[in-house]
Amino acid sequence: MATEEQFALLEDQGDDVIGGHDRLENDKEEPSKKGKQEKTFSSGIGLVLSCLGSTVGTGNIWRYPRIVAAHAAGGGALVFLIVWCFFLWLWSIPLIILEYSTGRYTRCSTVESMNKLAGPSFRFMGAWLIIVPFAIGCYYSVVVGWCFYYSIYFLIHDLPSNLDESYKIWNDLQDSHWPAWCHLLSMIVASLSVIRGVSTIEPLNKVVVPILLSIIFFSFYWALFLPYASVGIERFFTPNWDSLTDSKMWLDAITQNAWDTGAAVCGYWTFSIYMRRSNGAVR
């Protein structure tokens, strides 16, 4: 039988093991390199709002209604909605979970992540994942500049009442130097928003993203009471089964998924690098 001294020795060893386990867990919670503590999102809501900021934008407010209207003109948009939901579960959500998991596991950029996961020969894949959002940002910054211009312009002018007035406002903008200045302004604002990484991204998204979500909900509520809104709702939920054979409808559904969710643009990958270990990839 074990003596009291042996039991005491086992308890001391158990305390050492538990203490070591706790230290490992703390290291996982706040990863560090060479004694330097890495920055993480300070709260779960900051992470969620930052990720929502990758999805709420022109792809939802501007592009989605245009694409749906184009397919509703053929008899109804319900089939497009069904195919869109199909690709949401088949393509977008798995890619988002993959981005979360990869960034959270490697704690590296896309280039170094591919190097760590697959070897140096696959670094080019990580580089490609940087080139794509960079190319998107090159024209997205122009669109943001337009938004700045129109936001200020319509504070002091009335909204156009017909198509001709809309074209005149647009042509006046393009014939001036304002696009260049507004583009510069958008680049400055974007640079200041990410200049300190997650330390500036998180507080900014806590303000900007709720505003964007409010715009979407307000637009949805306002659209329900527009003239002929009932006709639009009926068209939206009317199926046109013949469109299942239309390859363009399938292509529009999957590309719209990318615009609506931000999947495969590496926004989630980047944010997940700064996730706490307590924030799971799926939770």
C-alpha positions in Angstrom: 0.0 0.0 0.0 1.1 3.5 -0.7 2.5 5.5 2.2 1.4 9.1 3.1 4.8 10.4 1.7 4.0 8.8 -1.7 0.5 10.4 -1.8 2.0 13.8 -1.0 4.6 13.3 -3.8 1.8 12.4 -6.3 -0.2 15.5 -5.2 2.9 17.7 -5.8 3.4 16.2 -9.2 -0.2 16.6 -10.1 -0.1 20.3 -9.1 2.9 20.8 -11.4 1.1 19.1 -14.3 -2.1 21.2 -13.7 0.0 24.4 -13.4 1.8 23.6 -16.7 -1.5 22.9 -18.4 -2.9 26.2 -17.2 0.2 28.0 -18.5 -0.3 26.4 -21.9 -3.9 27.4 -21.9 -3.0 31.0 -21.1 -0.4 30.9 -23.9 -3.1 29.8 -26.3 -5.4 32.5 -25.1 -2.9 35.3 -25.6 -0.3 34.1 -28.0 3.1 35.8 -27.9 6.4 35.7 -29.6 9.6 36.5 -27.8 7.7 37.9 -24.9 5.7 40.3 -27.0 1.9 40.0 -26.5 -0.1 39.8 -29.8 -3.1 42.0 -30.2 -6.5 40.3 -30.3 -10.1 41.5 -30.5 -11.1 42.8 -27.1 -14.6 41.4 -27.3 -16.7 39.0 -29.2 -19.1 41.7 -30.5 -16.1 43.6 -31.9 -15.1 40.4 -33.9 -18.7 39.8 -35.1 -19.2 43.4 -36.2 -15.8 43.5 -38.0 -16.8 40.3 -39.9 -20.2 41.8 -40.7 -18.4 44.8 -42.1 -16.9 42.4 -44.7 -20.4 41.5 -45.9 -22.6 44.6 -45.5 -21.9 47.0 -48.4 -22.6 47.7 -52.0 -22.8 43.9 -52.8 -25.9 43.8 -50.6 -27.5 47.2 -50.9 -26.7 48.0 -54.6 -25.8 44.8 -56.5 -28.2 42.2 -55.0 -31.5 44.1 -55.9 -30.2 44.7 -59.5 -29.4 41.0 -60.0 -32.7 39.9 -58.5 -34.6 42.3 -60.6 -32.9 41.1 -63.8 -34.0 37.5 -63.1 -37.5 38.5 -61.8 -38.1 40.1 -65.2 -38.3 36.6 -66.7 -41.3 35.6 -64.6 -40.1 35.4 -61.1 -37.0 35.3 -58.9 -37.8 32.5 -56.5 -35.6 30.0 -58.4 -32.7 32.4 -58.2 -33.2 32.7 -54.4 -33.3 28.9 -54.0 -30.1 28.5 -56.0 -28.5 31.4 -54.1 -29.3 29.6 -50.8 -27.9 26.3 -52.3 -24.6 28.0 -53.0 -24.6 29.7 -49.6 -24.5 26.3 -47.8 -22.4 24.5 -50.4 -19.8 27.1 -51.1 -19.8 30.3 -49.0 -20.3 29.0 -45.5 -17.6 26.2 -45.9 -15.2 28.7 -47.3 -15.8 31.1 -44.4 -15.3 28.4 -41.8 -12.1 27.4 -43.7 -10.8 30.9 -43.6 -11.6 31.2 -39.9 -10.0 27.9 -39.0 -6.8 28.6 -41.1 -6.2 32.1 -39.8 -6.9 31.1 -36.2 -4.6 28.1 -36.4 -1.6 29.6 -38.2 -1.8 33.2 -36.9 0.0 34.2 -40.1 -0.7 36.0 -43.3 -2.0 34.0 -46.3 1.5 33.6 -47.8 3.0 32.3 -44.6 -0.1 30.3 -43.8 0.3 28.4 -47.1 4.0 28.0 -46.4 3.3 26.5 -43.0 0.4 24.3 -44.1 1.7 23.1 -47.5 5.3 24.1 -47.9 7.2 26.9 -49.7 6.1 25.7 -53.1 2.6 26.8 -52.3 3.3 30.4 -51.2 2.1 31.6 -54.6 -1.4 30.5 -53.6 -1.2 32.8 -50.6 0.1 35.6 -52.7 -2.9 35.2 -55.1 -5.2 35.5 -52.2 -3.7 38.9 -51.5 -3.8 40.0 -55.2 -7.5 39.4 -55.6 -8.8 41.6 -52.7 -6.2 44.2 -53.7 -7.7 44.3 -57.2 -11.1 44.6 -55.8 -10.0 47.4 -53.5 -8.7 49.3 -56.5 -12.1 50.0 -57.8 -14.0 49.7 -54.5 -12.1 52.8 -53.3 -13.5 54.7 -56.3 -17.0 53.6 -55.5 -16.5 54.7 -51.9 -15.3 58.1 -53.2 -18.6 58.4 -55.2 -20.5 57.6 -51.9 -18.7 60.4 -50.2 -19.5 62.8 -53.0 -23.2 61.9 -53.1 -23.6 62.0 -49.3 -22.4 65.6 -49.3 -24.1 66.6 -52.5 -27.6 65.5 -51.4 -27.2 67.2 -48.1 -27.5 70.5 -49.9 -29.5 69.4 -53.1 -32.8 67.6 -53.6 -32.9 64.1 -54.9 -33.4 63.7 -58.6 -37.0 63.3 -59.7 -36.4 61.6 -63.0 -33.8 59.7 -65.0 -32.6 62.8 -66.9 -31.7 64.6 -63.7 -29.8 61.6 -62.4 -27.8 61.4 -65.6 -27.0 65.2 -65.3 -25.7 64.8 -61.8 -23.6 61.8 -62.8 -22.2 63.6 -65.9 -21.4 66.7 -63.9 -19.4 64.6 -61.5 -17.5 62.8 -64.2 -16.7 66.1 -66.0 -15.1 67.6 -62.8 -12.1 66.9 -60.7 -14.2 65.6 -57.8 -13.8 61.9 -58.6 -10.0 62.2 -58.1 -10.4 64.2 -54.8 -13.0 61.8 -53.5 -10.9 58.8 -54.4 -8.0 60.4 -52.5 -10.3 61.0 -49.5 -11.5 57.4 -49.5 -7.9 56.1 -49.6 -6.9 58.4 -46.6 -10.0 57.3 -44.6 -9.3 53.6 -45.3 -5.6 53.9 -44.5 -6.4 55.6 -41.1 -8.9 52.9 -40.4 -6.3 50.1 -40.5 -3.2 52.0 -39.6 -3.0 50.4 -36.1 -4.5 47.0 -37.1 -7.2 45.6 -34.9 -6.8 48.5 -32.5 -8.4 50.9 -35.0 -10.5 48.4 -36.9 -12.5 47.1 -34.0 -13.7 50.5 -32.5 -14.4 51.8 -36.0 -16.6 48.8 -36.9 -18.5 49.1 -33.6 -19.7 52.5 -35.0 -19.8 52.1 -38.8 -21.3 48.6 -39.1 -24.5 49.3 -36.9 -25.0 52.3 -39.2 -24.8 50.2 -42.3 -27.2 47.6 -40.8 -29.6 50.4 -39.9 -29.5 51.6 -43.5 -30.4 48.1 -44.8 -33.3 47.7 -42.3 -34.6 51.2 -43.1 -34.4 50.6 -46.8 -36.2 47.3 -46.4 -39.0 48.9 -44.4 -39.2 51.9 -46.7 -39.4 49.7 -49.8 -42.4 47.8 -48.4 -44.5 50.9 -48.6 -43.4 52.1 -52.1 -46.0 52.1 -54.9 -46.3 48.6 -56.5 -44.3 47.1 -53.6 -46.8 44.2 -53.6 -46.0 43.5 -57.2 -42.3 43.3 -56.5 -42.8 40.9 -53.5 -45.0 38.7 -55.7 -42.4 38.6 -58.4 -39.7 37.9 -55.9 -41.5 34.8 -54.5 -42.8 33.5 -57.9 -40.9 30.6 -59.4 -39.8 30.4 -63.0 -38.7 26.8 -63.2 -37.5 27.2 -66.8 -34.6 29.4 -65.5 -33.0 26.2 -64.0 -31.6 25.6 -67.4 -30.1 29.0 -67.7 -26.4 28.9 -67.0 -26.2 32.6 -66.4 -28.7 32.4 -63.5 -26.4 29.8 -61.8 -23.3 31.9 -62.4 -25.1 35.0 -61.1 -26.2 33.1 -58.0 -22.7 31.9 -57.0 -21.0 35.2 -57.8 -23.7 37.1 -55.9 -23.0 34.8 -52.9 -19.3 36.0 -53.0 -20.5 39.6 -53.0 -23.0 39.1 -50.2 -20.9 37.0 -47.8 -17.3 38.1 -48.6 -16.2 34.4 -48.9 -12.8 33.7 -50.4 -11.7 37.4 -50.1 -9.6 36.7 -47.0 -11.3 39.2 -44.8 -12.3 36.5 -42.4 -8.9 34.9 -42.7 -7.3 38.2 -41.6 -9.7 38.8 -38.7 -9.4 35.3 -37.4 -5.7 35.9 -36.9 -6.7 38.2 -34.1 -9.3 36.0 -32.6 -8.9 34.9 -29.0 -8.6 31.2 -28.5 -11.9 31.2 -26.7 -13.6 32.3 -30.0 -14.1 29.2 -32.0 -14.2 29.0 -35.8 -17.9 28.0 -35.8 -19.2 29.4 -32.5 
